Amino acid sequence: MSQYVEVFYDNIILTNRAKVIKSSLGRAKGLMFSKLGGTSGLIFELEKESRRNASIHMLFVFFKIDALWLDSSKRVVDIRRGLTPFIGFARPKEKAKYVLELQSGTAKTIKVGDVVEFRGE
């Protein structure tokens, strides 16, 4: 059964339906051949903080996204805005426990060091 949460930053909702993905297979598939409609998103939860395992790809993703990498305290450690389809791989500058993928433009006011909140965990 899939788990969904709401994601907030500074009491502003970033997404009201982020699917939490914990499996390696789910992380590998990510947004390939899918849509990210409305205010939905994906959260990849890693077993432990890592740079290598927190890498994402844009292969067979047909739209731009914003990606936020969060540490275990859900503090933003890296941001990539407007990642373009088919660009290959993106790796965070710091170790991350969570990767949050949102519609392009959603993370425009967020900066490294900000803390986001998951509600409904």
N, C-alpha and C positions, 0 to 999 in steps of 0.2 A: 504494500500500500504506500502510495506517495505521500510525503509530508509537504505541506505548503505553509509559508509564513509571510507575514507582512514585514517590510523593511523600512525603517525610519532613520532619518538623519535630522537632528535638531528639531524633533517633533513634526517634521515634514515627511509625508509618506513618499518613498521612492518607488515602491511597488507594493501592491496589495495582494499579490499572488506569486511569490517566488518559490519554485520547486526546489527542495533540498535534495541533493544527490550525493550519496556517500560511496557508491560503488565505483571501481575502476572502469568498468564497462560503461556506466552512465556518464562518467567524466570524459571518456574517449568519444562518446557519441555527441555529448553536449548539444549544440544547436544545429548540428548537421541536418540538412533536408527538412528543417522545421521553420516555424514562424515564432516571433516574439511579439505577440499582439498586446495592444492596450498597455496596461501597467503591469505586465507579467515580467518575470525574470528567472534566472537560475542561480542557485547557490551550490558551489562544489565545496563539500566539507572534507578536508583531508584528515588522515589519522594523526598526523603531527605537522608542525610548521616546517615548511620546506620551500626552497626556490625551485628546484627541478620538478618536483611533483605538482607544483602550482602553475606550471606552464599551461597555456591554452593554445588552441589552434583555431584558425578561421577557414579551414578547408571545408568546402561544401556548405558554408554558411553564406547566405545570399543577401545579407543586409549588414549595415554598420551596427556596432554595439559599443557601449561603454563598459569597461572592465575595472573592477576595484578589487585589490588584494588586501585582505584583512588579517591581522595577527590573531592570536587566541583570545585577546580582549576585544576583538572586533574594531580595532584601531586601524585606519587606512594606512597601509605601508607603501602602496603604489597605485597609480591610476593611469589608465590609457583610455582616452576619449576618442570616439569615432574610429575604432578599429575597422579596417576595411575588409570586405570579403576576400578570401583566397590569399591573404598576405603571408600565410605560413604560421609561425609560432610567436608567442609573446611570453616572456618570462619576467616575473617581478624582480625589482631591484633588491628587495629584502625578503626574508622568509615569510610565508603566509600560511595560515590555517584554513582560510576561506577564500574562495574566488566568487565574486558577485558579478554576473553578467546582466546588463540592463539595456533597454533601448537607447540608442545613440541620443545624446543630449540630456539624459536624465541626471548625469553626474556633474553637470556644469558648475555647480556651486561648491562641490566637495573638494577638499584638499587633503594632502598627506597629513596625518596626525589627527584628523577628525575621527569620531567614533560613531558607528552606526549601531542600530538596535534591531534585533529580530524579535518579533512578537508572534506568539502562537506556537512556540517551540514545545 
